[in-house]
Amino acid sequence: MIVTRSWLNEWIDLKGITTEDLCKTFNSIGLEVDSLISYDIPKKVVFGRVLECEKHPDADKLNVCQVDIGSSTRQIVCGASNVRAGLDVVVATIGAVMSNGLTIKPVKLRGIDSEGMICSASEIGMPDFCPGILELDSSVGTFKIGEEVCENEIFSDAIIEIELTANRGDCLSIRGVARDLAAAYDRPLKKHKREEDDDNR
């Protein structure tokens, strides 16, 4: 059974409970944690929107972008082929320390000032599941321009794989797993409205 911290949080309030403590609790109630993958997005990496995108005057493969990062608009030179105006993106702002140790600083690229970096998935420590920079839309849930990505639970999440024994069929659903956690932490399950399929009405 594979669950994520954000998914569990839809069923039980995990405020104040670290992912490490969550895994220890799983093990203590007989739901052995087989693997854990955590995604920790660096600080100062925010959601942004490309307002304008023009070809660099002195480089064929570079674009000069005006990017809204919530608190201000920054000029960023980007070499990704999929960058374009109107795109919601992930932006490493000045001072961000990336997962590879790179610190984002103001630079000049072919004579044009650039204040930040529009990021690909791998550049913020996530699996490289798409070419070029990340293109954000409603499929990733709700986000606010200028919000730090690490504060958004869809991006800064943990994937927990639980090894279930044959006698734990009650935990083959997210509700079953959350019910056991709720009992362990003495916290109530959140109410969910059940929607029946049209065929069953």
C-alpha positions as CSV (number, residue, x, y, z in Angstrom):
1,M,0.0,0.0,0.0
2,I,1.4,3.4,-1.0
3,V,0.2,6.6,0.7
4,T,1.5,10.1,0.7
5,R,1.6,12.5,3.7
6,S,-0.7,15.0,1.9
7,W,-3.2,12.2,1.2
8,L,-3.3,11.1,4.8
9,N,-3.7,14.7,5.8
10,E,-7.0,14.8,3.9
11,W,-8.3,12.1,6.4
12,I,-6.5,13.0,9.7
13,D,-4.9,16.3,10.9
14,L,-1.1,15.6,10.9
15,K,-0.2,19.0,12.2
16,G,2.8,18.8,14.6
17,I,3.6,15.2,13.5
18,T,6.9,14.8,11.6
19,T,7.2,12.3,8.8
20,E,9.8,10.4,10.8
21,D,7.3,10.1,13.7
22,L,4.6,9.1,11.3
23,C,6.8,6.2,10.1
24,K,7.7,5.1,13.7
25,T,4.0,5.1,14.5
26,F,3.2,3.0,11.5
27,N,5.7,0.4,12.5
28,S,4.5,0.4,16.1
29,I,0.9,-0.4,15.0
30,G,1.9,-3.2,12.8
31,L,2.0,-1.4,9.5
32,E,5.6,-1.8,8.5
33,V,7.1,1.0,6.5
34,D,8.9,-0.6,3.5
35,S,10.2,2.6,2.0
36,L,10.1,6.4,2.4
37,I,10.8,9.0,-0.3
38,S,10.7,12.7,0.8
39,Y,10.8,15.7,-1.4
40,D,12.3,18.7,0.3
41,I,12.1,21.8,-2.0
42,P,14.7,24.5,-1.1
43,K,13.6,27.8,0.5
44,K,13.2,30.9,-1.7
45,V,11.8,28.8,-4.5
46,V,8.4,30.3,-5.3
47,F,5.5,29.9,-7.7
48,G,5.7,32.5,-10.6
49,R,4.1,33.5,-13.8
50,V,5.8,34.4,-17.0
51,L,4.3,37.8,-18.1
52,E,6.5,38.4,-21.2
53,C,8.9,36.3,-23.1
54,E,11.2,37.6,-25.9
55,K,14.2,36.2,-27.8
56,H,17.5,37.2,-26.4
57,P,19.1,39.8,-28.8
58,D,22.5,38.0,-28.7
59,A,21.7,34.3,-28.3
60,D,19.4,32.1,-30.4
61,K,18.6,29.6,-27.6
62,L,17.9,32.1,-24.8
63,N,14.8,34.0,-23.9
64,V,14.4,37.2,-21.8
65,C,11.4,36.8,-19.5
66,Q,9.5,39.1,-17.2
67,V,8.3,36.9,-14.3
68,D,5.8,37.8,-11.6
69,I,7.0,36.3,-8.3
70,G,4.2,37.8,-6.2
71,S,6.2,40.5,-4.4
72,S,7.7,41.9,-7.6
73,T,8.4,41.3,-11.3
74,R,11.9,39.9,-12.1
75,Q,13.8,39.7,-15.4
76,I,15.1,36.2,-15.9
77,V,17.0,34.8,-18.8
78,C,15.9,31.3,-19.6
79,G,17.2,28.7,-22.1
80,A,14.3,26.2,-21.8
81,S,12.6,25.6,-25.2
82,N,9.1,25.4,-23.5
83,V,9.2,28.8,-21.8
84,R,6.5,31.2,-23.0
85,A,4.3,34.1,-21.8
86,G,1.3,33.1,-19.6
87,L,3.0,30.0,-18.2
88,D,2.9,29.3,-14.5
89,V,6.3,28.2,-13.3
90,V,8.6,27.5,-10.4
91,V,11.2,30.2,-9.8
92,A,14.4,30.1,-7.7
93,T,14.8,33.6,-6.4
94,I,18.0,35.4,-5.4
95,G,19.6,33.6,-2.3
96,A,18.0,30.2,-2.9
97,V,20.4,27.3,-2.4
98,M,19.5,24.5,-4.8
99,S,19.7,20.8,-4.0
100,N,23.0,20.6,-5.9
101,G,24.6,23.3,-3.8
102,L,24.2,26.1,-6.4
103,T,23.3,29.5,-4.8
104,I,21.2,31.7,-7.0
105,K,22.8,35.2,-7.6
106,P,22.2,38.1,-10.0
107,V,24.1,37.4,-13.2
108,K,24.5,38.8,-16.7
109,L,23.9,36.3,-19.5
110,R,25.2,37.5,-22.9
111,G,25.0,41.1,-21.6
112,I,21.4,40.8,-20.2
113,D,20.7,41.0,-16.4
114,S,19.0,37.9,-15.0
115,E,17.6,37.8,-11.4
116,G,16.7,34.2,-10.7
117,M,16.1,30.9,-12.4
118,I,13.0,29.3,-13.9
119,C,13.3,25.7,-12.8
120,S,12.9,22.2,-14.1
121,A,11.7,19.4,-11.8
122,S,15.2,18.0,-11.3
123,E,16.6,21.4,-10.3
124,I,14.3,21.6,-7.3
125,G,15.0,18.0,-6.2
126,M,12.1,16.2,-7.8
127,P,12.1,13.3,-10.4
128,D,12.9,14.6,-13.9
129,F,9.5,13.6,-15.3
130,C,9.2,16.2,-18.0
131,P,11.5,17.9,-20.5
132,G,12.3,21.6,-19.9
133,I,11.0,23.7,-17.1
134,L,8.0,22.7,-15.0
135,E,4.7,23.8,-16.5
136,L,2.1,24.3,-13.8
137,D,-1.7,24.0,-14.1
138,S,-4.7,23.0,-12.1
139,S,-3.6,19.4,-12.1
140,V,-1.1,20.1,-9.4
141,G,-3.8,21.6,-7.1
142,T,-4.0,25.1,-5.8
143,F,-1.1,27.5,-5.5
144,K,-0.6,31.2,-5.2
145,I,1.9,33.3,-7.1
146,G,4.7,34.2,-4.8
147,E,4.1,31.3,-2.3
148,E,7.1,29.3,-1.4
149,V,6.9,25.9,-3.1
150,C,8.1,24.2,0.1
151,E,5.0,25.4,1.9
152,N,2.7,23.6,-0.7
153,E,2.0,20.1,0.5
154,I,1.6,18.7,-3.0
155,F,5.2,19.5,-3.8
156,S,6.9,19.1,-0.4
157,D,5.5,15.7,0.3
158,A,6.5,12.2,1.4
159,I,5.7,8.9,-0.3
160,I,5.3,6.1,2.2
161,E,5.1,2.4,1.1
162,I,3.6,0.2,3.7
163,E,4.1,-3.6,3.7
164,L,0.8,-5.2,4.6
165,T,0.5,-8.8,5.9
166,A,-2.4,-11.0,4.7
167,N,-4.4,-10.3,7.9
168,R,-4.5,-6.5,7.3
169,G,-7.0,-6.3,4.5
170,D,-8.7,-3.5,6.5
171,C,-5.7,-1.3,5.5
172,L,-6.0,-1.8,1.8
173,S,-7.6,1.7,1.5
174,I,-6.5,5.2,2.6
175,R,-9.5,5.3,5.0
176,G,-8.4,2.1,6.7
177,V,-4.8,3.3,7.1
178,A,-6.0,6.7,8.4
179,R,-8.4,5.1,10.8
180,D,-5.5,3.2,12.4
181,L,-3.4,6.3,12.6
182,A,-6.3,8.3,14.1
183,A,-6.6,5.7,16.9
184,A,-2.8,5.7,17.5
185,Y,-2.7,9.5,17.8
186,D,-6.1,9.8,19.4
187,R,-7.3,12.3,16.7
188,P,-10.6,12.2,14.9
189,L,-11.0,11.2,11.3
190,K,-12.1,14.0,9.0
191,K,-15.6,13.6,7.6
192,H,-15.9,12.9,3.9
193,K,-19.1,13.2,1.9
194,R,-19.6,10.0,-0.1
195,E,-20.7,10.6,-3.7
196,E,-22.3,7.6,-5.4
197,D,-21.9,6.9,-9.1
198,D,-24.7,8.0,-11.4
199,D,-25.4,4.3,-12.2
200,N,-26.1,3.6,-8.5
201,R,-28.6,6.4,-8.0
